[in-house]
Amino acid sequence: MKFDIVVVGSINMDVVASCEKYPQYGDTEFCHSIRMLPGGKGANQAASAAHLGKRVAMVGSVGKDSAGNQMLENLRSKGVDVSGVIETDKAGTGTFIALVDESGENTMVGTKGANDALTEQDIETAFSGLEAKILLIQMETSKESILAAMKLAKQRGMFVILDPAPAGGITPEAFQYADLVLPNSQETEAITGIQVTDEESALMAAEKIRALGIPNVIVKLGGKGSLVYQGGKATFVRSIEVKAVDTVGAGDCYAGAIADALIDTNDLAEAARFASIAAGIKVSRTGGQDAIPTLKEVQNYSRPVIG
């Protein structure tokens, strides 16, 4: 089957607690709400790319449990092909718990579960029946699955986008297969040792990442914007001004939007502009994948953001 984008990555059940402020260590506090939401960086990115208008296939692993069934049904409802998702009895579906405060910032803890059970053979089986222009991948599945998917994608001429997240799961061996890497400030520091706080430090970090052999880099600075480094040229793309109410999945929405935009353009700065609008709209709403904007909403937001 032919797709625009194949996403290899995690599929999780997210338990999201919204509170006024983070509790002190050892304290028990009441929160505003607790929601059970579809999540996982891979699933979020696949849902984002599909919601924004592209043909998307998901490759990953869930447990043979009720959570896994719910996650698969959710992806199908978003228009994502899930024929490449493995249902395993070796582990339960990945589960993460997120605490979101009144500023919209989130802290998460969780277990990879079935995501870590994804094997090289699973990847080879899934890839045998699909074609795509872009591979979008993160680092929340097993190391062997990440490297296998990136190698196969390069062999097939796909453009490989690596979201090196989370920072604790970074596999440096994967960099040699990436055409574009999308680290946030924490991940950038983990890769380069440079603490990114502004445009100048982001450029220093992007140049250091480029020296690792990665042709294209986008260093994300959250609400400040992103530094796009393509062909030795740097462009800073400002974030749109919104009141952030929920940042869960914002980076995933951004990554999915980048992949979408690169189907239509080779201009990374233009793709980053599109992704900045999508992520900005996303964080202005509460909710997980249901808060992802439509293509029309992004296109209708016309204020220039390239500075």
Buried (B, 14 or more C-beta within 10 A) or exposed (E): EEBBBBBBBBBBBBBBBBBEEEBEEEEEEEBEEEBEBBBBBBBBBBBBBBBBBBBBBBBBBBBBBEBBBBBBEBBEEBBBBBEBBBBBEEBBBBBBBBBBBEEBBBEBEBBBBBBBBBBBEBBEEBBEEBEBBBBBBBBBBBBBBBBBBBBBBBEBEBBBBBBBBBBEBBBEEBBEBBBBBBBBBBBBBBBBEBEBEEBEBBBBBBBBBBEBEBEBBBBBBBBBBBBBBBEEEBBBBBBBEBEBBBBBBBBBBBBBBBBBBBBEEEBBBBBBBBBBBBBBBBBBBBBBBEBBBEBEEBEEBEEEBBE
